[in-house]
Amino acid sequence: MFCSKCGTEGAEDAAFCSACGAPLNQTQAPAPEVVVIGDVPFHPGTGAYEGYYSARGGGPWVKIVDGRVIRVKGERSTGRTVGGVVLIVVAALAGLQAWSWFDGYNDLEQRGNQFAGALVPLFLGASAVALGFLVWGIMLLERKQPRP
């Protein structure tokens, strides 16, 4: 029996999908036709994924056109977009903190304070954190996933 929401094959006597938890219709139509290309079986999706196919093991959703597997190029997922923007905002805040510590270091250094050097590791650490979050955010915004 296949789930009408996500297309996952489940046990015949199961009441709910093991992948997404949706209730399974006990009077469901027979299993959709599996397409085999290059010894790889592709299982058709149903519900929101109708028209897409997935290889066994949870591969990406693809379209099958004239016996060819075509990767679906689609919009970014909402979660990736929100996550990327949040990470870039956090990177900006960490950058502001790094700048604050750098400015404090300059101020203490000009006054001849012997502890001015204690701010250098803080500045470098905050700069590294800012750069890491910025790169991570950009990566999330750049990767695209199919969206049925």
PEHU-V668793 format. One record per pair of residues at least 24 apart in sequence whose C-alpha atoms are under 7 Angstrom apart, sorted by the first residue. I is the first residue (numbers start at 0). J is the second residue. Records with the same first field share a line. If there is no record, write none. Layout:
I->J ; J
//
This chain:
0->30
1->30
3->45 ; 46
4->45 ; 46 ; 47
5->44 ; 45 ; 46 ; 48
6->43 ; 44 ; 45
47->147
48->147
60->145
71->145
72->144 ; 145
73->143 ; 144 ; 145 ; 146
74->143 ; 144 ; 145 ; 146
75->143 ; 144
76->144 ; 146
79->139 ; 140
80->139 ; 140
82->136
83->136 ; 137 ; 139 ; 140
84->136
86->132 ; 133 ; 136
87->132 ; 133 ; 136
89->132
90->129 ; 130 ; 132 ; 133
91->129
93->125 ; 128 ; 129
94->125 ; 126 ; 129
96->125
97->122 ; 125 ; 126
//
